[in-house]
Amino acid sequence: MAELVTLLGFVLVKNNVIKSILAIKTKVIVMTATSSYLMPVFYSAPPAFAAGILVPVAIFNMMQALINIIPNYLVYSRIKKIKAT
């Protein structure tokens, strides 16, 4: 899910720099929100604990998005080339 959300950010905008920023923002927002809801369900953590670690979760998601942005862009470029032919 996380990688699809990042790829969605690329698809929505034409400018590469804006694509990267939007992809990172989209991933951070979606995955942080998902973590806040699923952490109490899967780990039986109290909602206050889940809310308390949202900042580190957001930072982790931002770093992961930055690491994955280049491979995701390469996949998007290949799909775009295949679709154009």
N, C-alpha and C positions, 0 to 999 in steps of 0.2 A: 504494500500500500504506500509506503513512504516514497519509494522510487517513482511510482506512478504519479503521485502528487507533485514531485519535483519536475517530472517530465511535463505535466500539465501546465506548469508555470512557463515552460519554454514555448509551448504551443500557443498560448494566449497572446503573445506579443511579438512584434517583428524585430525590434532592436535587440542585439545580443546582450548588451550591458543591462538593459531593462529586463530582458528575459531572465538573466541570472539573478537579479535582485528579486524579481517577482517569484521565481522558482524557490529561492531560499525562504522568502517570507511565507509563501504558501505552505511549504513543508513545515516550517516552525509552528505556524498557527494550527494547522490541521493535526500534526502529530502531538503537539502539546495538549491540545484539547482532547484528543483521543486518549492520551495517557492519563489525563485527569479523571476521565470517566472509567477507564478500564483497570487502572491500578487498584482501586478498592475492590473491584470484582475478582480479579485474578490473584491478587496477593493478600486479600483481606486486610488491606491497610485502611486505617481510618481516613475519611475524606479530608480532615485537617492535615494529616501527613502528606497526602497526595497534593494538596494545595500548596503546602510548604516547600515541596521540591520541584515545583513547576519551573522556576528560574533555571536550576541546573539542567532540567530536561530540555528546556528551550535552547540553552547554550549547546548541549550535546547535539540536538537536532540541527542547529545552525552549522556546527563544525562538520557533522556528517554530510550535510548538503554541500558544503564547500568542497569536501573531498570527492563527492560523487558528481559534481557538476560537469566535469570534463567528459567522463564516460557517458553520462546521460545526453550531453550535447552531441557526442559522436553517434550514438544510437539514433537520435532525432534526425541528424543529418543524413544518415543512411536510409532511414525510412522515407524521408522527404525525396531523396534521389530516386528510390525505387518507385515511389508513388508518381513521380513526374514522368517516368518512362512508360 
